[in-house]
């Protein structure tokens, strides 16, 4: 399968714990995006990379959120000191920069904070 | 403050009839408009797009119309099929942003 893959698909954690999600984009795509989706809402933009450069991170929800894309390949999204309000689906997507509007999404990582 | 509005949370249509999904946006600087479809337990998938230089784009049963003066776009599906039942998200791109901005979605149910 050559689509976008995310791991883990589901994560249940206790409040205050740190969690990390991984995204492997489509190999030839140079842009990688992180979105968050809560019930009844559309995907909410968090951050994106072009190759290894993080071009926009002001939409990360707080300083507890951070993302990396070492070597411009896979990416990780870390949430430190999780809160119940962080419970959501975290979606990763990739695209070619020249077709930046056409995102290919993974199936998402669902986070539940108890 | 929502930049992309889908005012109908749900829509129910009979199989074979036309489905019309609507979307309004606020920023005239947006220059690329897209529709995504999402099935349960899956990520959104790209469906169809239109650039601001056009007012219509057609792909099989799917047609997107853009009315720039009204800042409105719509997705027409004809004929609708039960397999079209999904949540449809309108998304916009451009202006000062390098990312897509999504609406809240419209859940389409196509009844056999």
Boltz contact constraints between the chains, C-beta under 6 A:
constraints:
  - contact:
      token1: [A, 41]
      token2: [B, 104]
      max_distance: 6.0
  - contact:
      token1: [A, 42]
      token2: [B, 89]
      max_distance: 6.0
  - contact:
      token1: [A, 42]
      token2: [B, 102]
      max_distance: 6.0
  - contact:
      token1: [A, 42]
      token2: [B, 103]
      max_distance: 6.0
  - contact:
      token1: [A, 42]
      token2: [B, 104]
      max_distance: 6.0
  - contact:
      token1: [A, 42]
      token2: [B, 105]
      max_distance: 6.0
  - contact:
      token1: [A, 43]
      token2: [B, 102]
      max_distance: 6.0
  - contact:
      token1: [A, 45]
      token2: [B, 99]
      max_distance: 6.0
  - contact:
      token1: [A, 48]
      token2: [B, 99]
      max_distance: 6.0
  - contact:
      token1: [A, 55]
      token2: [B, 98]
      max_distance: 6.0
  - contact:
      token1: [A, 56]
      token2: [B, 98]
      max_distance: 6.0
  - contact:
      token1: [A, 91]
      token2: [B, 43]
      max_distance: 6.0
  - contact:
      token1: [A, 101]
      token2: [B, 32]
      max_distance: 6.0
  - contact:
      token1: [A, 101]
      token2: [B, 34]
      max_distance: 6.0
  - contact:
      token1: [A, 101]
      token2: [B, 93]
      max_distance: 6.0
  - contact:
      token1: [A, 102]
      token2: [B, 46]
      max_distance: 6.0
  - contact:
      token1: [A, 105]
      token2: [B, 43]
      max_distance: 6.0
  - contact:
      token1: [A, 105]
      token2: [B, 44]
      max_distance: 6.0
  - contact:
      token1: [A, 106]
      token2: [B, 43]
      max_distance: 6.0
  - contact:
      token1: [A, 107]
      token2: [B, 42]
      max_distance: 6.0
  - contact:
      token1: [A, 107]
      token2: [B, 43]
      max_distance: 6.0
  - contact:
      token1: [A, 108]
      token2: [B, 43]
      max_distance: 6.0
